[in-house]
Amino acid sequence: MATRTDAPTRREQILKEAARLFAERGFHGVGVDEIGAAVGISGPGLYRHFAGKDAMLAELLVGISGQLLTGARQRLKEAGETPAPEAVLDSLIEGHIDFALDDRPLITLHDRELDRLRDSDRKLVRQLQRQYVELWVGVVRELYPELAEPGARSAVHSVFGLLNSTPHLTRPGSLPGRTGTAELLHRMARGAFAAAGAR
């Protein structure tokens, strides 16, 4: 999701490769040595950065949940004191699409491996996700005030399901390129919210 242009740190490189490998082969199908090889260091060298694979998985899933929430809050802040709800919703959708297209391994990880986290980490992920959802619900209800809160929440979850389907669209030629895919997902998300808000 980030738009930073500086080189990633070694820790970030490790997390990126761990996410890719965990998503491709499963958490238990990847060894520390393989993650180390992917970033050009020895397996034992990873322990200077992480206590083990469990710590990597926790940082990946807690980290992306926190980044999504922080990013959404920043978009609201940038919208100003009296933002147009439609513009804010468009901005939120754009941010989530960036995540869905650029961080697909994390979507796969969340679907498959969330239950492997310690209870405290899993609860933190859920807490961050609930806050993220409720932020969206508030924006959706500003744009569609006649949509009751439960309906708005269901619509948000449904749109997340739509946007987070990107890991399943990886066959060559199955996507029209990043820009085209982003535009298509955006139109579909807005259409879903409009359908939910229709009287």
C-alpha positions as CSV (number, residue, x, y, z in Angstrom):
1,M,0.0,0.0,0.0
2,A,2.8,2.4,0.7
3,T,4.1,4.8,-2.0
4,R,7.6,5.0,-0.6
5,T,10.4,5.1,-3.1
6,D,13.4,4.3,-0.8
7,A,14.9,0.8,-0.8
8,P,13.3,-1.7,1.5
9,T,15.1,-2.7,4.6
10,R,16.4,-6.2,5.1
11,R,13.6,-6.9,7.5
12,E,11.0,-5.7,4.9
13,Q,12.7,-7.9,2.3
14,I,12.4,-10.9,4.6
15,L,8.8,-10.2,5.2
16,K,8.0,-9.8,1.5
17,E,9.7,-13.1,0.6
18,A,8.2,-14.9,3.6
19,A,4.7,-13.7,2.5
20,R,5.3,-14.9,-1.1
21,L,6.6,-18.3,0.0
22,F,3.9,-18.9,2.7
23,A,1.2,-18.0,0.2
24,E,2.6,-20.3,-2.5
25,R,3.5,-23.4,-0.4
26,G,1.7,-22.9,3.0
27,F,3.2,-21.9,6.3
28,H,4.4,-25.4,7.2
29,G,5.7,-26.0,3.6
30,V,8.4,-23.4,4.0
31,G,11.6,-23.6,6.0
32,V,13.6,-20.8,7.5
33,D,16.5,-21.7,5.2
34,E,14.3,-21.2,2.1
35,I,13.3,-17.7,3.3
36,G,16.9,-16.9,4.0
37,A,18.0,-18.1,0.6
38,A,15.3,-15.9,-1.1
39,V,16.9,-12.8,0.4
40,G,20.5,-13.9,0.2
41,I,21.3,-14.7,3.8
42,S,21.7,-17.9,5.8
43,G,18.6,-19.3,7.5
44,P,20.2,-18.8,11.0
45,G,20.9,-15.2,9.9
46,L,17.1,-14.6,9.9
47,Y,17.1,-15.0,13.7
48,R,18.8,-11.6,14.0
49,H,15.6,-10.1,12.6
50,F,12.8,-12.5,13.8
51,A,12.4,-15.1,16.5
52,G,11.1,-17.5,13.9
53,K,8.4,-18.1,11.3
54,D,5.6,-17.5,13.8
55,A,6.9,-14.0,14.4
56,M,7.1,-13.3,10.7
57,L,3.5,-14.5,10.2
58,A,2.3,-12.4,13.1
59,E,4.1,-9.3,11.8
60,L,2.7,-9.8,8.3
61,L,-0.9,-10.2,9.4
62,V,-1.0,-7.7,12.2
63,G,1.0,-5.3,10.2
64,I,-1.2,-5.2,7.1
65,S,-4.3,-4.9,9.2
66,G,-2.8,-1.9,10.9
67,Q,-1.6,-0.4,7.6
68,L,-5.1,-0.6,6.1
69,L,-6.6,1.1,9.1
70,T,-3.9,3.8,9.2
71,G,-4.2,4.4,5.5
72,A,-8.0,4.8,5.7
73,R,-7.7,7.2,8.5
74,Q,-5.1,9.2,6.6
75,R,-7.4,9.4,3.6
76,L,-10.2,10.7,5.8
77,K,-7.9,13.3,7.3
78,E,-6.8,14.4,3.8
79,A,-10.4,14.8,2.8
80,G,-10.7,17.8,5.1
81,E,-13.3,18.9,7.7
82,T,-16.3,18.8,5.3
83,P,-15.5,16.1,2.8
84,A,-17.9,15.0,0.1
85,P,-18.9,11.4,1.0
86,E,-18.7,10.2,-2.6
87,A,-15.1,11.4,-2.9
88,V,-14.1,9.9,0.4
89,L,-15.6,6.5,-0.5
90,D,-13.8,6.6,-3.9
91,S,-10.6,7.3,-2.0
92,L,-11.1,4.4,0.4
93,I,-11.9,2.1,-2.5
94,E,-8.7,3.2,-4.3
95,G,-6.7,2.5,-1.2
96,H,-8.1,-1.0,-0.8
97,I,-7.6,-1.8,-4.4
98,D,-3.9,-0.9,-4.1
99,F,-3.7,-3.4,-1.3
100,A,-5.6,-6.1,-3.2
101,L,-3.5,-5.7,-6.3
102,D,-0.1,-5.1,-4.7
103,D,-0.2,-7.4,-1.6
104,R,-2.1,-10.5,-2.9
105,P,0.1,-12.9,-0.9
106,L,-1.2,-11.3,2.3
107,I,-4.8,-11.9,1.3
108,T,-4.0,-15.6,0.8
109,L,-2.1,-15.7,4.1
110,H,-5.0,-14.2,6.0
111,D,-7.4,-16.7,4.5
112,R,-5.2,-19.7,5.2
113,E,-3.1,-19.0,8.2
114,L,-4.9,-16.6,10.5
115,D,-5.7,-19.4,12.9
116,R,-2.0,-20.2,13.4
117,L,-1.5,-16.9,15.2
118,R,-1.3,-16.7,19.0
119,D,-4.7,-15.7,20.5
120,S,-3.4,-12.2,21.4
121,D,-2.2,-11.6,17.8
122,R,-5.3,-13.0,16.3
123,K,-7.5,-10.8,18.5
124,L,-5.5,-7.8,17.6
125,V,-6.0,-8.5,13.9
126,R,-9.7,-8.8,14.4
127,Q,-9.8,-5.6,16.4
128,L,-8.0,-3.7,13.7
129,Q,-10.2,-5.2,11.0
130,R,-13.4,-4.2,12.9
131,Q,-12.2,-0.6,13.2
132,Y,-11.4,-0.6,9.5
133,V,-14.9,-1.9,8.6
134,E,-16.6,0.6,10.9
135,L,-14.8,3.4,9.3
136,W,-16.1,2.3,5.9
137,V,-19.6,1.8,7.3
138,G,-19.7,5.4,8.5
139,V,-18.7,6.8,5.1
140,V,-21.1,4.5,3.2
141,R,-24.0,5.7,5.5
142,E,-23.1,9.3,4.8
143,L,-23.4,8.7,1.1
144,Y,-26.5,6.5,1.5
145,P,-28.2,7.7,4.7
146,E,-31.3,5.5,4.2
147,L,-29.2,2.4,4.3
148,A,-29.4,1.0,7.8
149,E,-26.2,0.2,9.7
150,P,-26.4,-3.6,9.4
151,G,-27.0,-3.3,5.6
152,A,-24.1,-0.9,5.3
153,R,-21.9,-3.3,7.2
154,S,-22.9,-6.2,5.0
155,A,-22.3,-4.2,1.9
156,V,-18.8,-3.3,3.1
157,H,-17.9,-6.9,3.8
158,S,-19.3,-7.9,0.4
159,V,-17.2,-5.3,-1.3
160,F,-14.1,-6.5,0.6
161,G,-14.9,-10.0,-0.6
162,L,-15.0,-8.7,-4.2
163,L,-11.8,-6.7,-4.0
164,N,-9.9,-9.4,-2.1
165,S,-10.7,-12.0,-4.9
166,T,-7.5,-10.8,-6.7
167,P,-5.3,-13.8,-5.6
168,H,-7.7,-16.1,-7.5
169,L,-7.2,-14.2,-10.8
170,T,-3.6,-15.0,-11.5
171,R,-3.7,-17.0,-14.7
172,P,-2.0,-15.3,-17.7
173,G,-4.5,-13.1,-19.4
174,S,-7.1,-13.3,-16.7
175,L,-6.6,-9.7,-15.7
176,P,-6.6,-6.7,-18.1
177,G,-3.5,-5.1,-16.7
178,R,-3.1,-3.3,-13.4
179,T,-4.8,0.0,-14.5
180,G,-7.7,-1.8,-16.2
181,T,-8.2,-4.1,-13.3
182,A,-8.2,-1.3,-10.8
183,E,-10.7,0.6,-12.8
184,L,-12.9,-2.5,-13.2
185,L,-12.8,-3.3,-9.4
186,H,-13.6,0.3,-8.6
187,R,-16.7,0.4,-10.8
188,M,-17.9,-2.9,-9.4
189,A,-17.4,-1.7,-5.8
190,R,-19.3,1.5,-6.4
191,G,-22.0,-0.5,-8.2
192,A,-22.3,-2.8,-5.2
193,F,-22.7,0.1,-2.8
194,A,-25.2,1.8,-5.1
195,A,-27.2,-1.3,-5.3
196,A,-27.2,-1.7,-1.5
197,G,-28.2,1.9,-1.0
198,A,-31.0,1.9,-3.6
199,R,-34.5,2.2,-2.2
